[in-house]
Amino acid sequence: MDYLMTRPLKEQKNILRREKLQARKAIFPEYAYEAAVAVANFITTTKRFKECKNVLLYANYSTEFRTDILFMMMQQHKKNIFYPRVEGEDLFYCRVDNLEQLNDGYKGIPEPYGVKADLKNPFESIIIVPGCVFGKNGYRIGYGKGFYDRFLTKHPELYKIGLCYDVQVVDKCPHEPHDIKMNEIITERQDIYIY
């Protein structure tokens, strides 16, 4: 990581993004499945999950951490589950009761086409956030479009869980003033609380 510190911030992010996406791409499908099961089992036993009513999830795309198993387990726990949709420069969430409600959307990523959710009490909700890189300092590097940062800026009261493989975690993630910090980062090997 020291080799990055002499480079401009944007270049640091791009280098880390490339490295971690390459590492994520090398994960075997069997390992991805086992990791998804382990994380789903863990999340659904946490106090925060048990007490929340709504979960804002994401539809995994390409080599992102799988969320389909988490979706099924959340259904068993009778949670209201929402998925994001891109409109212009913004993310909106719609309730999803069945994964067949997702269709190819922005850049081929599965999206819902239902009614936009009005989360009246966001304090009852948690949001699961994808990313390319997550730092133990709470910051993340996404794909560079800022969709999640803009959404989370509008909803600061949401409890934010970054979900990724352990190979995507670094000690310190470079960040800018507009970047939003996670409350917690969960991988198949560790649960990192951000203080």
C-alpha positions as CSV (number, residue, x, y, z in Angstrom):
1,M,0.0,0.0,0.0
2,D,2.9,2.4,0.6
3,Y,3.6,2.6,-3.1
4,L,0.2,4.2,-3.6
5,M,0.7,7.1,-1.1
6,T,2.9,9.1,-3.5
7,R,0.2,9.0,-6.3
8,P,-2.8,11.3,-6.8
9,L,-5.9,10.2,-5.0
10,K,-7.9,9.3,-8.1
11,E,-5.0,7.2,-9.4
12,Q,-4.8,5.4,-6.0
13,K,-8.4,4.5,-6.3
14,N,-8.1,3.3,-9.9
15,I,-5.1,1.1,-9.0
16,L,-6.8,-0.5,-6.0
17,R,-10.0,-0.9,-8.0
18,R,-8.1,-2.8,-10.8
19,E,-6.2,-5.0,-8.3
20,K,-9.2,-6.0,-6.2
21,L,-11.5,-6.6,-9.2
22,Q,-8.7,-8.9,-10.6
23,A,-8.6,-10.7,-7.2
24,R,-12.4,-11.0,-7.1
25,K,-12.4,-12.4,-10.7
26,A,-10.1,-15.2,-9.6
27,I,-12.5,-16.6,-7.0
28,F,-13.9,-20.0,-7.9
29,P,-17.7,-20.4,-8.2
30,E,-17.7,-23.1,-5.5
31,Y,-16.0,-20.8,-3.1
32,A,-18.3,-17.9,-4.0
33,Y,-21.3,-20.2,-3.1
34,E,-19.8,-21.3,0.2
35,A,-19.0,-17.7,1.1
36,A,-22.5,-16.6,0.3
37,V,-24.0,-19.3,2.5
38,A,-21.7,-18.5,5.4
39,V,-22.4,-14.7,5.2
40,A,-26.1,-15.2,4.9
41,N,-26.1,-17.5,8.0
42,F,-24.1,-14.9,9.9
43,I,-26.1,-11.8,8.9
44,T,-29.4,-13.4,9.7
45,T,-28.3,-14.2,13.3
46,T,-27.2,-10.6,14.2
47,K,-29.2,-8.5,16.6
48,R,-29.4,-5.6,14.0
49,F,-30.9,-7.9,11.4
50,K,-33.4,-9.4,13.7
51,E,-34.6,-6.0,14.8
52,C,-34.9,-4.4,11.4
53,K,-38.0,-4.5,9.2
54,N,-36.5,-3.5,5.8
55,V,-33.4,-4.6,4.0
56,L,-32.0,-2.7,1.0
57,L,-30.1,-5.4,-0.9
58,Y,-28.4,-5.4,-4.3
59,A,-28.5,-7.8,-7.2
60,N,-25.0,-9.1,-7.7
61,Y,-23.5,-8.6,-11.2
62,S,-20.5,-10.2,-12.8
63,T,-18.2,-11.4,-9.9
64,E,-19.8,-9.3,-7.1
65,F,-20.5,-11.1,-3.8
66,R,-23.6,-13.2,-4.3
67,T,-26.8,-12.0,-2.7
68,D,-29.4,-14.6,-3.9
69,I,-28.9,-16.8,-0.9
70,L,-29.2,-13.9,1.4
71,F,-32.4,-12.9,-0.3
72,M,-34.0,-16.3,0.3
73,M,-33.0,-16.3,3.9
74,M,-34.3,-12.8,4.4
75,Q,-37.6,-14.0,3.0
76,Q,-37.8,-16.8,5.5
77,H,-37.3,-14.2,8.2
78,K,-40.3,-12.1,6.8
79,K,-38.2,-9.0,6.0
80,N,-39.3,-6.4,3.5
81,I,-36.6,-6.6,0.7
82,F,-35.8,-3.8,-1.7
83,Y,-33.5,-3.6,-4.7
84,P,-32.0,-0.5,-6.5
85,R,-32.9,0.9,-9.9
86,V,-30.8,3.5,-11.7
87,E,-32.7,6.5,-13.1
88,G,-30.4,9.2,-14.5
89,E,-27.8,9.9,-11.9
90,D,-29.8,8.5,-9.0
91,L,-30.6,5.2,-7.3
92,F,-34.2,4.4,-6.2
93,Y,-35.3,1.3,-4.4
94,C,-38.4,-0.9,-5.1
95,R,-39.8,-3.8,-3.1
96,V,-39.1,-7.2,-4.5
97,D,-40.9,-10.4,-3.4
98,N,-39.5,-12.7,-6.1
99,L,-36.1,-12.5,-7.9
100,E,-38.1,-12.9,-11.2
101,Q,-39.2,-9.3,-10.7
102,L,-35.6,-8.3,-11.6
103,N,-34.8,-7.6,-15.3
104,D,-31.7,-6.4,-17.0
105,G,-31.3,-2.7,-16.3
106,Y,-28.4,-0.2,-16.2
107,K,-25.3,-1.8,-17.8
108,G,-27.1,-5.2,-17.7
109,I,-27.4,-5.2,-13.9
110,P,-30.7,-6.8,-12.7
111,E,-33.1,-4.1,-11.5
112,P,-36.7,-4.0,-10.3
113,Y,-39.4,-2.2,-12.2
114,G,-42.0,-1.8,-9.4
115,V,-43.2,1.2,-7.5
116,K,-40.5,3.3,-5.9
117,A,-40.3,2.6,-2.2
118,D,-41.1,5.3,0.4
119,L,-39.1,4.1,3.4
120,K,-41.0,6.1,6.0
121,N,-38.8,5.1,8.9
122,P,-35.3,4.5,7.6
123,F,-34.1,3.8,11.1
124,E,-35.8,0.4,10.8
125,S,-33.7,-0.4,7.7
126,I,-30.3,-1.7,6.8
127,I,-28.6,-1.3,3.5
128,I,-26.2,-3.9,2.0
129,V,-23.7,-2.1,-0.2
130,P,-21.5,-3.6,-2.9
131,G,-18.1,-2.3,-4.0
132,C,-14.7,-3.0,-5.5
133,V,-12.6,-2.2,-2.4
134,F,-13.4,-1.8,1.3
135,G,-11.1,-0.3,3.9
136,K,-11.0,-1.1,7.6
137,N,-11.4,2.6,8.0
138,G,-14.9,2.2,6.7
139,Y,-14.5,3.7,3.3
140,R,-15.2,2.0,0.0
141,I,-14.3,2.3,-3.7
142,G,-17.2,1.6,-6.0
143,Y,-17.2,1.6,-9.8
144,G,-16.7,5.4,-10.0
145,K,-20.2,6.6,-10.8
146,G,-21.1,7.7,-7.3
147,F,-24.6,6.2,-7.2
148,Y,-24.4,4.8,-3.7
149,D,-22.6,7.9,-2.3
150,R,-25.4,10.1,-3.6
151,F,-28.1,7.8,-2.3
152,L,-26.5,7.4,1.1
153,T,-25.9,11.2,1.4
154,K,-29.7,11.6,1.2
155,H,-30.3,8.8,3.8
156,P,-27.6,9.2,6.5
157,E,-29.6,7.4,9.1
158,L,-29.5,4.0,7.2
159,Y,-27.2,1.4,8.8
160,K,-24.6,0.7,6.1
161,I,-23.1,-2.8,5.7
162,G,-20.4,-3.2,3.0
163,L,-20.5,-6.8,1.6
164,C,-17.4,-8.2,-0.2
165,Y,-14.9,-11.0,-0.3
166,D,-12.0,-10.9,2.1
167,V,-9.6,-10.4,-0.8
168,Q,-11.2,-7.0,-1.4
169,V,-10.4,-5.6,2.1
170,V,-7.5,-3.2,2.7
171,D,-6.3,-1.6,5.9
172,K,-7.0,1.9,4.7
173,C,-9.1,2.9,1.7
174,P,-8.3,6.3,0.1
175,H,-11.3,8.6,0.2
176,E,-12.6,12.0,-0.7
177,P,-14.9,14.3,1.3
178,H,-18.0,13.1,-0.5
179,D,-17.3,9.4,0.1
180,I,-19.6,7.8,2.6
181,K,-18.3,5.6,5.4
182,M,-19.8,2.2,6.1
183,N,-20.9,1.2,9.6
184,E,-19.8,-2.4,9.2
185,I,-18.0,-4.5,6.6
186,I,-18.8,-8.2,6.3
187,T,-16.8,-10.8,4.4
188,E,-16.7,-14.6,4.5
189,R,-13.9,-14.4,7.1
190,Q,-14.5,-11.3,9.2
191,D,-17.0,-8.8,10.6
192,I,-15.4,-5.4,10.8
193,Y,-17.2,-2.7,12.9
194,I,-16.2,0.8,12.1
195,Y,-15.7,3.1,15.1
